[in-house]
Amino acid sequence: MAQLRQVTLDELQRRNYAPITIKQYLRIIDEFAAYFDRPIEKLGPNHIRVYQAHLFRDRKLSSRTVRQHVAALRFLFVKTLKRAYMLEYIPFPKEERRLPIILSQDEVTRLIKASGSLMHRAMLMTLYATGMRRTEAATLKVADIDSKRMVIHVHEGKGRRDRDIPLSAKLLEALREYWRWMRPKTYLFPGTVKGWRADVPISPKMMWEACREAAIRAGLNPKISPHCLRHSYATHLLEAGTDLYTIQKLLGHADLRHTLVYLHLSRIHLHSAASPLDTLQLADSSLARRSRKLLPHESANG
């Protein structure tokens, strides 16, 4: 297993996969091998089928998470083990198309005010003011805050794409207050090593915790996540009149189609489409005949 794991790592690195993707793929492959407790070379289509069912039925994973497992297993069997025929036996599950949770600006205000510490407050404000993904915010460096140009530099976002995001004056003020207290060196939000503060990036999981804890304190949906703030940021920009192409660039979307979902989330755009019922010339409902067929027990009692 150790040798196969190293070969897989080499294949991922020589294709220049992002470090976080490499980490996820290796973890998924380790879990797959541990589930069957057999050498992966001896596993085949039937094991894949059983394992995918296990992910849905027993672990209750979402279709999006299972798709990540499928991508990792496809890479393992097709790229590392050179079994191209296995693609047929490792299907991507049908993805659920659910609209994300969008917070109102009042709810975002309540969430930020309910943050548990100055660090958590700075995290939540950064997530909402920039629309960053949680991994991007977790690895943000002090040097990425460019107060002269009033932009934040995002290096190697999803797809290894760099981009600049406007720096909010209110966020800059909050980050300066936070910096005077925390004094971070390299990473804006430093993590810990063996329980001690260190100059390493914070775990993206801490972004989830900051959101969840603040949501509970604020009496909001405890399922609020960093991605909810990202969706809220984009939706509020659209409602304020920002065009979709600009929002696409700010979010770091490679394809405009991924940005179009915010048309379904914007109240202004939804309400701009009048119902065809409103164009009909109808009498007032108060004048409509009020009669209905009586039920057997009603006629008997009458």
C-alpha positions as CSV (number, residue, x, y, z in Angstrom):
1,M,0.0,0.0,0.0
2,A,2.8,2.4,0.8
3,Q,4.4,2.0,-2.6
4,L,1.0,2.4,-4.4
5,R,0.3,5.5,-2.3
6,Q,3.7,7.0,-3.3
7,V,3.1,6.3,-7.0
8,T,-0.3,8.0,-6.7
9,L,1.3,11.0,-5.0
10,D,3.8,11.2,-7.8
11,E,1.1,11.0,-10.4
12,L,-0.9,13.8,-8.7
13,Q,2.2,16.0,-8.3
14,R,3.5,15.7,-11.8
15,R,0.0,16.7,-13.1
16,N,0.3,19.8,-10.8
17,Y,-2.8,19.1,-8.7
18,A,-3.4,21.6,-5.9
19,P,-2.0,20.5,-2.5
20,I,-5.5,20.4,-0.9
21,T,-6.8,18.1,-3.7
22,I,-3.8,15.8,-3.3
23,K,-4.5,15.6,0.4
24,Q,-8.2,14.8,-0.2
25,Y,-7.5,12.2,-2.8
26,L,-4.9,10.4,-0.6
27,R,-7.3,10.4,2.4
28,I,-10.1,9.0,0.3
29,I,-7.9,6.2,-1.1
30,D,-6.7,5.4,2.4
31,E,-10.3,5.1,3.6
32,F,-11.2,2.9,0.6
33,A,-8.3,0.5,1.3
34,A,-9.1,0.4,5.0
35,Y,-12.8,-0.5,4.4
36,F,-11.9,-3.7,2.6
37,D,-8.6,-4.3,4.5
38,R,-7.1,-5.8,1.3
39,P,-4.5,-4.7,-1.2
40,I,-6.1,-2.2,-3.6
41,E,-4.6,-4.1,-6.5
42,K,-6.9,-7.0,-5.7
43,L,-10.1,-4.8,-5.6
44,G,-12.3,-4.5,-8.6
45,P,-15.7,-3.4,-9.9
46,N,-17.8,-5.2,-7.3
47,H,-15.8,-3.6,-4.5
48,I,-16.4,-0.2,-6.1
49,R,-20.1,-0.8,-6.3
50,V,-20.3,-1.9,-2.6
51,Y,-18.2,1.0,-1.5
52,Q,-20.3,3.6,-3.3
53,A,-23.5,2.2,-1.8
54,H,-21.8,2.3,1.6
55,L,-21.0,6.0,1.2
56,F,-24.6,6.8,0.6
57,R,-26.4,4.3,2.8
58,D,-24.1,4.0,5.8
59,R,-22.1,7.2,5.9
60,K,-25.0,9.3,4.7
61,L,-22.7,11.5,2.5
62,S,-24.1,14.0,0.1
63,S,-23.9,13.4,-3.6
64,R,-21.3,16.2,-3.9
65,T,-19.1,14.5,-1.3
66,V,-19.5,11.2,-3.0
67,R,-18.5,12.8,-6.3
68,Q,-15.2,13.7,-4.7
69,H,-14.7,10.1,-3.7
70,V,-15.5,9.0,-7.2
71,A,-12.9,11.4,-8.7
72,A,-10.2,10.1,-6.4
73,L,-11.0,6.5,-7.1
74,R,-11.1,7.2,-10.8
75,F,-7.7,8.7,-10.6
76,L,-6.4,5.8,-8.6
77,F,-7.6,3.0,-11.0
78,V,-7.2,4.8,-14.3
79,K,-4.1,7.0,-13.8
80,T,-2.2,5.1,-11.3
81,L,-3.2,1.5,-11.9
82,K,-3.7,2.1,-15.7
83,R,-7.1,0.4,-15.8
84,A,-9.0,2.6,-18.2
85,Y,-11.9,0.1,-18.4
86,M,-12.7,0.9,-14.8
87,L,-14.3,4.2,-15.7
88,E,-17.4,2.3,-16.6
89,Y,-17.6,0.9,-13.1
90,I,-17.0,4.1,-11.2
91,P,-19.9,6.3,-12.2
92,F,-20.5,9.8,-10.9
93,P,-23.7,10.0,-8.9
94,K,-26.5,12.3,-10.0
95,E,-25.9,15.6,-8.3
96,E,-28.6,17.3,-6.2
97,R,-29.5,20.8,-7.4
98,R,-30.4,22.5,-4.2
99,L,-30.3,26.3,-3.9
100,P,-27.8,27.4,-1.2
101,I,-28.8,29.3,2.0
102,I,-28.6,33.0,1.5
103,L,-28.5,35.4,4.5
104,S,-30.1,38.8,4.5
105,Q,-27.8,41.7,5.3
106,D,-29.5,41.9,8.7
107,E,-28.7,38.3,9.4
108,V,-25.1,38.8,8.3
109,T,-24.9,41.7,10.8
110,R,-26.3,39.5,13.6
111,L,-23.8,36.7,12.7
112,I,-20.8,39.0,12.8
113,K,-21.9,40.6,16.1
114,A,-22.3,37.1,17.6
115,S,-18.8,36.0,16.8
116,G,-17.0,34.5,19.8
117,S,-13.7,36.4,19.6
118,L,-11.9,39.2,17.7
119,M,-10.3,36.5,15.5
120,H,-13.6,34.9,14.7
121,R,-15.1,38.3,14.0
122,A,-12.2,39.2,11.6
123,M,-12.7,35.8,9.9
124,L,-16.4,36.3,9.3
125,M,-16.0,39.8,8.1
126,T,-13.3,38.7,5.7
127,L,-15.4,35.9,4.3
128,Y,-18.4,38.1,3.7
129,A,-16.5,41.2,2.5
130,T,-14.5,39.2,-0.1
131,G,-16.6,36.1,-1.0
132,M,-13.5,34.0,-0.6
133,R,-13.6,30.2,-0.3
134,R,-12.7,29.0,3.2
135,T,-9.4,27.5,2.0
136,E,-8.5,30.8,0.4
137,A,-9.3,32.7,3.5
138,A,-7.5,30.2,5.7
139,T,-4.2,30.6,3.8
140,L,-4.4,34.4,3.4
141,K,-1.2,36.1,4.2
142,V,-0.6,39.5,5.9
143,A,1.2,40.6,2.8
144,D,-1.9,39.9,0.7
145,I,-3.7,42.8,2.3
146,D,-2.7,45.7,0.0
147,S,-4.0,48.8,1.8
148,K,-2.2,51.1,-0.7
149,R,-4.2,49.8,-3.7
150,M,-7.1,48.8,-1.5
151,V,-7.2,45.2,-2.8
152,I,-6.7,41.7,-1.4
153,H,-4.5,39.4,-3.4
154,V,-5.7,35.8,-3.7
155,H,-2.9,33.5,-4.8
156,E,-3.6,30.1,-6.3
157,G,-7.3,29.9,-5.8
158,K,-9.4,27.1,-7.2
159,G,-7.8,26.0,-10.5
160,R,-4.6,27.7,-9.4
161,R,-5.9,31.0,-10.5
162,D,-4.8,34.3,-8.9
163,R,-7.2,37.2,-8.6
164,D,-7.6,40.6,-6.8
165,I,-10.6,41.5,-4.7
166,P,-11.5,45.0,-3.6
167,L,-10.6,45.7,0.0
168,S,-13.5,47.1,2.0
169,A,-12.6,50.2,4.1
170,K,-14.6,48.7,7.0
171,L,-12.8,45.4,6.7
172,L,-9.4,47.1,6.7
173,E,-10.3,48.9,9.9
174,A,-11.4,45.6,11.5
175,L,-8.2,43.8,10.3
176,R,-6.0,46.6,11.7
177,E,-7.6,46.2,15.1
178,Y,-7.2,42.5,14.9
179,W,-3.6,42.8,13.8
180,R,-2.7,45.0,16.7
181,W,-4.0,42.3,19.0
182,M,-2.9,39.1,17.3
183,R,0.3,40.4,15.7
184,P,0.3,37.7,12.9
185,K,3.6,37.3,11.1
186,T,3.1,35.4,7.8
187,Y,-0.4,34.1,7.8
188,L,-3.3,36.5,8.6
189,F,-5.1,33.8,10.6
190,P,-2.3,31.7,12.3
191,G,-3.1,28.2,13.4
192,T,-1.6,26.1,16.2
193,V,1.0,23.3,16.5
194,K,0.5,21.0,19.5
195,G,-1.8,23.5,21.1
196,W,0.5,26.5,20.7
197,R,0.0,29.4,18.4
198,A,2.4,29.1,15.4
199,D,3.1,30.8,12.1
200,V,1.1,28.3,10.1
201,P,-2.2,28.7,8.3
202,I,-5.3,28.0,10.3
203,S,-7.3,24.8,9.5
204,P,-10.2,25.6,7.1
205,K,-12.3,23.6,9.6
206,M,-11.9,26.5,12.0
207,M,-13.8,28.7,9.5
208,W,-16.7,26.3,9.8
209,E,-16.6,26.4,13.6
210,A,-16.5,30.2,13.6
211,C,-19.6,30.3,11.5
212,R,-21.5,27.6,13.4
213,E,-20.8,29.0,16.8
214,A,-21.8,32.6,15.8
215,A,-24.9,31.3,14.1
216,I,-26.1,29.5,17.2
217,R,-25.4,32.5,19.4
218,A,-27.3,34.7,16.9
219,G,-30.3,32.3,16.7
220,L,-29.7,31.6,13.0
221,N,-29.5,28.3,11.1
222,P,-26.7,26.3,12.7
223,K,-25.9,24.9,9.2
224,I,-24.6,28.4,8.1
225,S,-21.1,27.8,6.6
226,P,-18.3,29.9,5.1
227,H,-19.8,29.1,1.7
228,C,-23.1,30.6,2.8
229,L,-21.3,33.9,3.3
230,R,-19.7,33.5,-0.1
231,H,-23.2,33.0,-1.7
232,S,-24.6,35.9,0.3
233,Y,-21.8,38.1,-0.8
234,A,-22.4,37.3,-4.5
235,T,-26.2,37.7,-4.2
236,H,-26.0,41.0,-2.4
237,L,-23.5,42.3,-5.0
238,L,-26.0,41.3,-7.8
239,E,-28.9,43.0,-5.9
240,A,-26.8,46.2,-5.6
241,G,-26.4,46.3,-9.4
242,T,-23.0,44.6,-10.0
243,D,-23.0,42.8,-13.3
244,L,-22.5,39.0,-13.6
245,Y,-19.2,39.1,-15.4
246,T,-17.7,41.2,-12.5
247,I,-19.1,38.8,-9.9
248,Q,-17.6,35.9,-11.8
249,K,-14.1,37.4,-11.7
250,L,-14.5,38.4,-8.0
251,L,-15.5,34.8,-7.1
252,G,-12.9,33.2,-9.2
253,H,-15.3,31.2,-11.3
254,A,-13.8,29.7,-14.5
255,D,-17.2,29.5,-16.2
256,L,-20.0,32.1,-16.1
257,R,-22.5,29.3,-15.8
258,H,-21.4,28.8,-12.2
259,T,-22.3,32.5,-11.5
260,L,-25.7,32.4,-13.1
261,V,-27.1,30.5,-10.1
262,Y,-27.2,33.9,-8.3
263,L,-30.0,35.0,-10.6
264,H,-32.1,32.4,-8.9
265,L,-31.1,33.7,-5.5
266,S,-31.5,37.5,-6.0
267,R,-34.8,38.8,-4.7
268,I,-34.7,41.8,-7.0
269,H,-34.3,39.6,-10.1
270,L,-36.9,37.2,-9.0
271,H,-39.5,39.9,-8.3
272,S,-38.7,41.7,-11.6
273,A,-40.5,38.9,-13.4
274,A,-44.2,39.6,-13.0
275,S,-46.6,36.7,-12.7
276,P,-48.8,36.3,-15.8
277,L,-51.8,36.0,-13.5
278,D,-51.4,39.7,-12.7
279,T,-52.2,40.6,-16.3
280,L,-55.6,38.9,-16.3
281,Q,-58.8,40.9,-16.0
282,L,-60.6,39.0,-13.2
283,A,-63.5,39.9,-10.9
284,D,-62.7,40.3,-7.2
285,S,-62.5,37.0,-5.4
286,S,-65.0,38.3,-2.8
287,L,-67.7,38.1,-5.5
288,A,-67.0,34.5,-6.4
289,R,-69.7,31.9,-5.7
290,R,-69.3,30.2,-2.3
291,S,-70.7,26.7,-2.7
292,R,-69.2,23.2,-2.5
293,K,-70.5,19.6,-2.5
294,L,-71.4,18.5,1.0
295,L,-69.7,15.5,2.4
296,P,-72.0,12.5,3.4
297,H,-71.6,13.2,7.2
298,E,-72.3,16.9,6.7
299,S,-75.6,16.2,4.8
300,A,-76.7,13.7,7.4
301,N,-76.2,16.2,10.3
302,G,-77.9,18.9,8.3
